[in-house]
Amino acid sequence: MEGIVLALFICLLLALISKYLSVPAIPFYILAGVLLGKAGLGLVSSDEISRFFSDMGLIFLLFFMGLGLKPERIAANRTAVLTSGIIDLNVNMAIGFVGAYLLGFTVIESLIVASAFYISSTAMAITSLIENRKLMLREAETVIWLMVFEDLVLIIFLALISAGNQNLIIFVAKILGVLAVLYALAHYGKEFLISILDRDDELPIIFTFAAVLTTASISMYLGIPETMMVIALGVAFATTDPDAFEQHARPFKDVFLVVFFVFFGVTIDFSGGVNWYVITVICLLAIMSKLISGVLTGIVIHGSALSGLEIWGNTIGRGEFSIAIAVLYASSGLVSPLVGTTIAAMVIVTSIIGSFTAKYSTSLRRGILGLGRKKSPPHRVHSSR
């Protein structure tokens, strides 16, 4: 328990610093865990309590993701979602997998690295658009739909992780059954749910917390991945009053997620050796692949490579979902410690660089546009005598 208190105190200081510098706090939380854990000073170690809080952070993160997935909006904008999403998926998964495999990872490990390599940080992307006052840009909507598509792909990744050796037909049937129950409860109990959320006492907070944990517990009892079911719960609750659920769940998500990032850093072990060459190449590829997919998306969607630079600047940062993939696959015993270390380094590097590219991407576009104009030969007017 003392380790969690120490970690949270340090993270409070780091959060204040990151807010002052206008950079994402996630890389600082991971670095704090590395410094405090077995790879650093050894002051904090992972135990049952920290693992429980970390699990809560992941669960509430995925619940939030479900609240943001609104099927009717996705269906209404399916062309933009599919076009931008497929470009982003194909480019980044291909580069991530080939790069990891050529660097010596196994096929399974390469798939895991590619998955983490592909998923941008939704929190960083949306926050950067808001803080940098870019929501009115035409590229902002494309960035948002890219994040939505990536969230949908993440659900498939989670299903593949969780299926394991289960009978696929039974596994899918159980998931569909629980999804139907959750949707029915949200649909037919909508008025009841809204009446609870409208209260000004502690009941809405207790109800939100209990609903998420109860869903996770029932899922484990049924042999269904709790990660997928809390996403489904979020999607179901999004049909009622998602803003109210976000408001009541946010304190749990924010606190537990800090513990999740810190103790991911705590568990990183450098005793098995760190290949800095591999880490450097993966980080460089992660930046370049988003540049390629961003420019291609800008050309296809907006008819402009400069629009692609804006998309690139806001999607470089990998974060919460990349770490989630690393944690879930690591728990399955399919990967070597180098995979987790590589993904952690990629998240730290890309999130820091991404904070600056998101802030100055518009200036970069203007600079390139101005440079192009200077290089263009002046038009001469020929006068006739």
C-alpha positions as CSV (number, residue, x, y, z in Angstrom):
1,M,0.0,0.0,0.0
2,E,2.9,2.3,0.8
3,G,4.2,1.9,-2.8
4,I,0.8,3.0,-4.3
5,V,0.8,6.1,-2.0
6,L,4.4,7.0,-3.0
7,A,3.6,6.4,-6.7
8,L,0.5,8.6,-6.6
9,F,2.3,11.4,-4.8
10,I,5.1,11.4,-7.5
11,C,2.5,11.2,-10.2
12,L,0.7,14.2,-8.8
13,L,3.9,16.3,-9.1
14,L,4.4,14.9,-12.6
15,A,0.8,15.8,-13.6
16,L,1.3,19.4,-12.5
17,I,4.6,19.6,-14.5
18,S,3.1,18.0,-17.6
19,K,0.1,20.5,-17.4
20,Y,2.5,23.4,-17.0
21,L,4.5,22.2,-20.1
22,S,1.4,21.3,-22.0
23,V,2.7,17.7,-22.8
24,P,1.0,14.4,-22.2
25,A,1.4,12.9,-18.7
26,I,1.3,9.3,-19.8
27,P,5.1,9.0,-20.6
28,F,6.0,10.6,-17.3
29,Y,3.8,8.1,-15.4
30,I,5.6,5.2,-17.1
31,L,9.0,6.7,-16.5
32,A,8.1,7.2,-12.9
33,G,7.2,3.5,-12.6
34,V,10.5,2.5,-14.3
35,L,12.4,4.8,-11.9
36,L,10.6,3.5,-8.8
37,G,10.5,-0.2,-9.8
38,K,12.8,-3.1,-10.3
39,A,14.7,-1.4,-13.2
40,G,15.4,1.7,-11.0
41,L,15.5,2.4,-7.3
42,G,13.5,-0.6,-6.3
43,L,11.3,1.4,-4.0
44,V,8.0,0.1,-5.3
45,S,7.0,-3.4,-6.4
46,S,3.9,-4.9,-7.9
47,D,1.5,-6.7,-5.5
48,E,-2.1,-7.9,-5.4
49,I,-3.4,-4.4,-4.4
50,S,-1.6,-2.6,-7.2
51,R,-2.6,-5.3,-9.7
52,F,-6.3,-4.8,-8.7
53,F,-6.1,-1.0,-9.1
54,S,-4.3,-1.5,-12.4
55,D,-7.1,-3.8,-13.6
56,M,-9.6,-1.2,-12.6
57,G,-7.8,1.4,-14.6
58,L,-7.9,-0.8,-17.7
59,I,-11.6,-1.7,-17.2
60,F,-12.7,1.9,-16.7
61,L,-10.6,3.0,-19.7
62,L,-12.4,0.5,-21.9
63,F,-15.8,1.4,-20.4
64,F,-15.1,5.0,-21.5
65,M,-14.2,3.8,-24.9
66,G,-17.5,2.1,-25.2
67,L,-19.3,5.3,-24.1
68,G,-17.7,7.0,-27.1
69,L,-18.8,4.5,-29.6
70,K,-22.2,5.6,-30.9
71,P,-23.4,3.2,-33.6
72,E,-25.8,5.6,-35.2
73,R,-23.0,8.3,-35.7
74,I,-20.7,5.7,-37.1
75,A,-23.3,4.4,-39.5
76,A,-24.1,8.0,-40.7
77,N,-20.4,8.6,-41.4
78,R,-19.4,5.1,-42.5
79,T,-17.6,6.2,-45.7
80,A,-15.3,8.6,-43.9
81,V,-14.7,6.1,-41.1
82,L,-13.9,3.2,-43.4
83,T,-11.8,5.1,-45.9
84,S,-9.5,6.8,-43.4
85,G,-9.5,3.8,-41.1
86,I,-8.5,1.2,-43.7
87,I,-5.6,3.4,-44.9
88,D,-4.4,3.8,-41.4
89,L,-4.8,0.1,-40.5
90,N,-3.1,-1.3,-43.6
91,V,-0.1,1.1,-43.6
92,N,0.7,1.0,-39.9
93,M,0.0,-2.7,-39.3
94,A,2.1,-3.7,-42.4
95,I,5.1,-1.4,-41.5
96,G,4.9,-2.4,-37.8
97,F,4.8,-6.2,-38.5
98,V,7.5,-6.2,-41.2
99,G,9.7,-3.9,-39.2
100,A,9.4,-6.0,-36.0
101,Y,9.8,-9.3,-37.8
102,L,13.0,-8.1,-39.6
103,L,14.3,-7.0,-36.3
104,G,14.1,-10.5,-34.9
105,F,10.8,-10.8,-33.2
106,T,8.7,-14.0,-33.7
107,V,5.6,-13.9,-35.8
108,I,3.3,-13.7,-32.7
109,E,5.5,-11.0,-31.2
110,S,5.6,-9.1,-34.4
111,L,1.8,-9.1,-34.5
112,I,1.7,-7.8,-31.0
113,V,4.2,-5.0,-31.7
114,A,2.3,-4.1,-34.9
115,S,-1.0,-3.9,-33.0
116,A,0.5,-1.6,-30.4
117,F,2.3,0.2,-33.2
118,Y,-1.0,0.8,-35.1
119,I,-3.2,2.1,-32.2
120,S,-2.9,5.9,-31.6
121,S,-3.8,7.4,-28.3
122,T,-7.4,8.5,-28.5
123,A,-7.0,10.6,-25.3
124,M,-3.9,12.4,-26.6
125,A,-5.5,13.0,-30.1
126,I,-8.7,14.4,-28.8
127,T,-7.1,16.4,-26.1
128,S,-4.6,17.9,-28.5
129,L,-7.4,19.0,-30.8
130,I,-9.2,20.7,-28.0
131,E,-6.2,22.3,-26.3
132,N,-4.7,23.6,-29.5
133,R,-8.2,24.9,-30.7
134,K,-8.3,22.8,-33.8
135,L,-11.7,21.3,-33.6
136,M,-13.0,23.6,-36.3
137,L,-10.4,22.3,-38.8
138,R,-11.7,20.0,-41.5
139,E,-8.9,17.5,-40.6
140,A,-10.2,17.3,-37.0
141,E,-13.2,15.3,-38.0
142,T,-11.0,12.9,-39.9
143,V,-8.8,12.4,-36.9
144,I,-11.8,11.7,-34.7
145,W,-13.1,9.1,-37.2
146,L,-9.7,7.5,-37.3
147,M,-9.8,7.1,-33.5
148,V,-13.3,5.5,-33.8
149,F,-12.1,3.0,-36.4
150,E,-9.0,2.2,-34.3
151,D,-11.3,1.6,-31.3
152,L,-13.4,-0.8,-33.3
153,V,-10.2,-2.7,-34.4
154,L,-9.1,-2.8,-30.8
155,I,-12.2,-4.7,-29.9
156,I,-11.3,-7.3,-32.4
157,F,-7.8,-7.5,-31.0
158,L,-9.2,-8.0,-27.5
159,A,-11.5,-10.8,-28.8
160,L,-8.6,-12.6,-30.4
161,I,-6.5,-12.3,-27.2
162,S,-9.4,-13.5,-25.0
163,A,-10.6,-16.4,-27.2
164,G,-7.5,-18.5,-26.6
165,N,-8.3,-22.2,-27.0
166,Q,-12.0,-21.9,-26.5
167,N,-14.5,-23.2,-29.0
168,L,-15.0,-20.2,-31.3
169,I,-18.7,-20.8,-31.9
170,I,-19.5,-21.1,-28.2
171,F,-17.3,-18.2,-27.4
172,V,-19.1,-15.9,-29.9
173,A,-22.5,-17.2,-28.9
174,K,-21.8,-16.3,-25.3
175,I,-20.6,-12.8,-26.2
176,L,-23.7,-12.2,-28.4
177,G,-26.0,-13.4,-25.7
178,V,-24.5,-11.0,-23.1
179,L,-24.6,-8.2,-25.7
180,A,-28.3,-8.8,-26.2
181,V,-29.0,-8.7,-22.5
182,L,-27.0,-5.5,-22.0
183,Y,-28.7,-3.8,-24.9
184,A,-32.2,-4.9,-23.7
185,L,-31.5,-3.6,-20.2
186,A,-30.3,-0.2,-21.5
187,H,-33.2,0.1,-24.0
188,Y,-36.1,-1.0,-21.8
189,G,-34.6,0.5,-18.6
190,K,-33.6,3.8,-20.1
191,E,-36.0,5.9,-18.1
192,F,-34.9,4.2,-14.9
193,L,-31.2,4.8,-15.7
194,I,-31.8,8.5,-16.5
195,S,-33.8,8.9,-13.3
196,I,-30.8,7.6,-11.3
197,L,-28.3,9.8,-13.2
198,D,-30.4,12.9,-12.6
199,R,-30.1,12.6,-8.8
200,D,-27.7,15.0,-7.1
201,D,-26.5,12.6,-4.3
202,E,-24.0,9.8,-4.3
203,L,-26.3,7.3,-5.9
204,P,-25.3,7.9,-9.6
205,I,-21.6,7.5,-8.7
206,I,-22.2,4.3,-6.8
207,F,-24.4,2.9,-9.5
208,T,-21.9,3.6,-12.3
209,F,-19.0,2.0,-10.3
210,A,-21.1,-1.0,-9.3
211,A,-22.4,-1.5,-12.9
212,V,-18.9,-1.6,-14.3
213,L,-17.5,-4.0,-11.7
214,T,-20.6,-6.2,-11.7
215,T,-20.4,-6.6,-15.5
216,A,-16.7,-7.5,-15.2
217,S,-17.4,-10.0,-12.5
218,I,-20.3,-11.7,-14.3
219,S,-18.2,-11.9,-17.5
220,M,-15.4,-13.7,-15.6
221,Y,-17.9,-16.1,-14.2
222,L,-19.3,-16.9,-17.6
223,G,-15.8,-17.2,-19.2
224,I,-16.2,-14.1,-21.3
225,P,-13.5,-11.5,-21.4
226,E,-14.4,-8.6,-19.0
227,T,-12.5,-6.2,-21.3
228,M,-15.0,-6.8,-24.1
229,M,-18.0,-6.7,-21.8
230,V,-17.3,-3.4,-20.2
231,I,-16.9,-1.9,-23.7
232,A,-20.3,-3.4,-24.5
233,L,-21.7,-1.9,-21.3
234,G,-20.4,1.5,-22.3
235,V,-21.9,1.1,-25.8
236,A,-25.3,0.2,-24.2
237,F,-25.2,3.1,-21.7
238,A,-24.3,5.4,-24.6
239,T,-27.9,5.0,-25.8
240,T,-29.1,6.6,-22.6
241,D,-27.0,9.6,-21.2
242,P,-23.3,9.0,-22.0
243,D,-22.3,12.4,-20.8
244,A,-23.6,11.7,-17.3
245,F,-22.0,8.3,-17.2
246,E,-18.7,9.8,-18.3
247,Q,-19.0,12.4,-15.5
248,H,-19.6,9.9,-12.8
249,A,-17.0,7.4,-14.0
250,R,-14.2,9.8,-14.8
251,P,-12.8,10.1,-11.3
252,F,-12.4,6.3,-11.1
253,K,-10.9,6.1,-14.6
254,D,-8.4,9.0,-14.0
255,V,-7.1,7.7,-10.7
256,F,-7.0,4.0,-11.5
257,L,-5.4,4.7,-14.9
258,V,-2.5,6.5,-13.3
259,V,-1.8,3.4,-11.2
260,F,-2.1,1.3,-14.4
261,F,0.6,3.3,-16.2
262,V,2.9,3.6,-13.2
263,F,2.8,-0.1,-12.4
264,F,3.3,-1.0,-16.0
265,G,6.6,0.9,-15.7
266,V,7.3,-0.8,-12.4
267,T,7.1,-4.2,-14.0
268,I,9.5,-3.4,-16.8
269,D,12.7,-5.4,-16.2
270,F,16.0,-4.5,-17.9
271,S,17.8,-7.5,-16.4
272,G,17.0,-9.5,-19.5
273,G,18.9,-7.0,-21.7
274,V,17.6,-4.1,-23.7
275,N,18.3,-3.8,-27.5
276,W,18.4,-0.1,-28.0
277,Y,18.9,-0.5,-31.7
278,V,15.6,-2.4,-32.0
279,I,13.8,0.3,-29.8
280,T,15.3,3.1,-31.8
281,V,14.2,1.6,-35.2
282,I,10.7,0.8,-33.9
283,C,10.3,4.4,-32.6
284,L,11.5,5.9,-35.9
285,L,9.2,3.6,-37.9
286,A,6.3,4.5,-35.6
287,I,6.7,8.2,-36.5
288,M,7.3,7.6,-40.2
289,S,4.4,5.1,-40.6
290,K,1.9,7.6,-39.2
291,L,3.3,10.2,-41.6
292,I,2.8,7.9,-44.6
293,S,-0.8,7.0,-43.6
294,G,-1.6,10.6,-42.6
295,V,-0.5,12.0,-46.0
296,L,-2.3,9.3,-47.9
297,T,-5.5,9.9,-45.9
298,G,-5.1,13.7,-46.5
299,I,-4.8,13.1,-50.2
300,V,-7.7,10.7,-50.4
301,I,-10.1,12.4,-48.1
302,H,-9.2,16.1,-48.5
303,G,-7.2,16.1,-51.7
304,S,-4.2,17.6,-50.0
305,A,-0.9,16.2,-48.7
306,L,-0.7,19.2,-46.3
307,S,-3.9,18.1,-44.7
308,G,-2.2,14.8,-44.2
309,L,0.5,16.6,-42.1
310,E,-2.2,17.9,-39.8
311,I,-3.6,14.4,-39.4
312,W,-0.1,13.0,-38.8
313,G,0.7,15.6,-36.2
314,N,-2.3,14.6,-34.1
315,T,-2.0,10.8,-34.4
316,I,1.7,10.1,-33.7
317,G,1.3,9.5,-30.0
318,R,0.7,6.0,-28.9
319,G,-0.6,5.6,-25.4
320,E,-3.2,3.9,-23.3
321,F,-4.4,1.2,-25.7
322,S,-0.8,0.3,-26.8
323,I,0.0,-0.3,-23.2
324,A,-3.2,-2.3,-22.7
325,I,-2.3,-4.6,-25.6
326,A,1.2,-5.1,-24.1
327,V,-0.3,-5.9,-20.7
328,L,-3.0,-8.3,-22.0
329,Y,-0.6,-10.2,-24.2
330,A,2.1,-10.4,-21.5
331,S,-0.4,-12.0,-19.1
332,S,-1.0,-14.7,-21.7
333,G,2.7,-15.7,-21.6
334,L,3.1,-15.4,-25.4
335,V,5.8,-12.7,-25.5
336,S,9.3,-12.0,-24.3
337,P,10.1,-9.1,-21.9
338,L,11.7,-7.2,-24.8
339,V,8.2,-6.8,-26.4
340,G,6.9,-4.9,-23.3
341,T,10.1,-2.8,-23.1
342,T,9.9,-1.9,-26.8
343,I,6.2,-0.9,-26.6
344,A,6.8,1.1,-23.5
345,A,9.7,3.0,-25.1
346,M,7.6,3.6,-28.3
347,V,4.8,5.0,-26.2
348,I,7.1,7.3,-24.3
349,V,8.9,8.6,-27.4
350,T,5.9,9.0,-29.7
351,S,3.7,10.6,-27.1
352,I,6.3,13.3,-26.3
353,I,7.0,14.0,-30.0
354,G,3.3,13.8,-30.8
355,S,2.6,16.6,-28.2
356,F,4.8,19.0,-30.1
357,T,3.8,17.9,-33.6
358,A,0.1,18.4,-32.6
359,K,0.9,21.8,-31.3
360,Y,2.9,23.1,-34.2
361,S,1.5,21.1,-37.1
362,T,-0.4,24.1,-38.4
363,S,2.8,26.2,-38.4
364,L,4.6,23.4,-40.2
365,R,1.9,23.4,-42.9
366,R,2.2,27.1,-43.3
367,G,6.0,26.9,-43.5
368,I,5.9,24.3,-46.2
369,L,3.2,26.2,-48.1
370,G,5.3,29.4,-47.9
371,L,8.4,27.6,-48.9
372,G,6.6,26.2,-52.0
373,R,5.5,29.7,-53.0
374,K,9.0,31.1,-52.7
375,K,10.4,28.4,-54.9
376,S,7.7,29.0,-57.6
377,P,9.1,31.2,-60.4
378,P,7.4,34.6,-60.6
379,H,5.0,35.1,-63.5
380,R,6.4,37.6,-66.0
381,V,4.1,40.0,-67.8
382,H,5.2,40.5,-71.4
383,S,4.4,43.8,-72.8
384,S,3.9,44.3,-76.5
385,R,5.3,47.3,-78.2
